[in-house]
Amino acid sequence: QALYDYQNKYFFSASYRRDGSSRFAPETRWGNFWSLGTSWRIDREEFMASTSDWLSALTLKMSYGAQGNDNLGTYYASKGLYTIVSNLGENALVSDRMATPNLKWETNLNFNVGIDFSLFNNRFSGSFDFFTRRSKDLLYSRPIAPSLGYGFIDENVGALKNTGIEMVLNGTIINQNGWVWKLGMNLTHYKNKVTDLPLKDMPPSGVNKLQVGRSVYDFYMKEWAGVDPENGDPLWYMDEEDANHNLTGKRVTTNDYDSADYYYVNKSSLPKVYGGFNTSLSWKGFDLSAIFAYSIGGYIYNRDITMILHNGSLEGRDWSTEILKRWTPDNRYTDVPALSTTSNNWNSASTRFLQNNSYMRLKNLTLSYNLPKQWISKLSLSSVQVYVQGDNLFTIHRNQGLDPEQGITGITYYRYPAMRTISGGINVSF
């Protein structure tokens, strides 16, 4: 790494690194990564002298560089593996994983330009950043035909681009008569687009399907069409065909889940905006602080709820109260199908269980008191703080029972909500 500072106003940096990962074969194990950066302290220029009474700092910054990714969730990504199985007293060695000796590092090219500022003797500060991230040689577990004997193969496939903005603001709103009130917030917004793929028609993977021009977070699912008011059957959409099996361009409904077609549903698990904000209030040794997290937009496929939406279970599995709204001859217009002695797949993956994942959560609330110095100095103590705090005290979210604060993969399954805890204690410094 090399750093250079000229006149305490112009800053330059360069770095180079070479990483090796045992996840790849020896021939592709090593990757070369680098970065270049520069920044300019504009406030230290002579032509900015007239702003010194209110402008504390103003920095323009820019960087570009390459980073590597070897995260495939396994430490033997390049190896072909075998499993010992036993059947009817006979042992056998069965191929369990296809070897991928050509697998290599995924490379991310990051460009960032932004501005940092501080006003009124650092009372207010913030930063604005614009970034693009181009990823190539993406690491991807591509589904393959089961007839090949494997469920997937790890490959370097295609490229994608992320473009977005980030903003951070902090300020002291009140600072007088012993009162200090501070506020802070941050937000991130970005878009994601696939720019290259090895195949024009990629196979679906879970609730997604990669396609050039679309986001990797776009949902690709069977589309729910409601309940047939005549008999209570669940309905999904399918493409209409004429007598010669040519598509007509129209959609019709079907009560056969296997006949329903998959569609891009124009909904994404990627939020429009996400981030957090915080506030703190201090007065004569008392401190009250709160930290919030939020996300606006973005959807999630709720697999948790599908386990309690079913036609009945011999195992005595829990049943959602939603079943009380099921179709009956006296309740024909509902979104819950009729009960059936055979499975009709109404709780299978579809847009019925695709839910808006916007939320706001109070992650932490803390009240503390620092004992006065004259009280504790006789005990040779430098500080004593008494505090009580609560974590995850409340969440504003439209989907009951679902923890919204999780990854943007767009799917959840058997995940417990964040624990609500209340605790207190004493911190003593000698």
Order of alpha helices (4+ residues) and beta strands (2+ residues): beta-beta-beta-beta-beta-beta-beta-beta-beta-beta-beta-beta-beta-beta-beta-beta-beta-beta-alpha-beta-beta-alpha-beta-beta-beta
